[in-house]
């Protein structure tokens, strides 16, 4: 009899010393049957860009201020009219069911409990409706991987709108999958269905590899697709996967309501720059016309601080959220965000910055 894939079912508080240490704990805790851990952890080719994403933060230094009379840090902030308890949000990622039996349902709950934003992936192992129902009072986004089939795109967007999402995150750096050698070695195929696909088409992704999933993706995304998605949804569209100031300008010219700087956590193009290295020039090009969201490589509250000081309005984390989900379910997700919040609060107070706006005005040193 074929063994059914089984993910973690644990629900517990996590003791976290640092976020980087979670990876080994998850590797020891998570069965790598069918290459699930490798899929979550891995990057493309030599994983050079993936490693640079975190190492790049060491190139900049925080200029601390003293005598500022600060006795605590205030992490609250806003995106448009959405009030947030923290500038740290969840970066959309596929197939949370690989890490935990409740998948995106528990991720959505955990992110909501932290007072943040959850983004549902087209390739999630939970439907957008179920994720929304798990945290009905919390803001959620829907990450769209554009299909070649516009009817499918319209179907997905209508389902997301019906679920009450606040924005569409249009991912533009993944028209095909990066060359991820760990997945090749493990012969990775998704062991669980993807309900957002199943609701419209005959296939649900189960038993398919990365290349087969991406085969349905639109290969030639163009600037006019931004307005097309806005027209379909009636919602703000955040363009995710921006790594060049020229592309940020182009996206804004064609109606983008937000710019999401990301190299997909080093999972797509290897040999490209760390996201943090391109953040300042892109933020300068955006010039506060729309919000800037940043991800890739964030593992410390200090990294969040430096990203905010370099022009980001919000900072997203991906793998650490999934690691928290695997080790502790919804509570583990909340604990990961709270740990980063704790580190950020300490950094803010020691740097003499009371609010997130103060952080944004901090001058980093080379």
Secondary structure, 3 states (H helix, E strand, C coil): CCCCCCCECCCCCCCCCCHHHHHHHHHHHCCCHHHHHHHHHCCCCCCHHHHHHHHHHHHCEECCCCCCCCCCCECCEEECCEEECCCEEECCCCCHHHCECCHHHHHHHHHHHCCCCEEEECCCCCCHHHHHHHCCCCCEEEEECCECCHHHHHHHHHHHHHHCCCEEEEECCCCCCCCCHHHHHHCCCCCCCCHHHHCCCCCCCCCCCHHHHHCCECCCCCCHHHHHHHHHHCCEEEEEEECCHHHHHHHHHCCCCEEEECCHHHCCCCCCCCHHHHHHHHHHHHCCCCEEEECCCCCCHHHHHHHHHCCCCEEEECHHHHHHHHHHHHHHHHHHHHHHHHHHHHHHHHHCCCEHHHHHCCCEEC
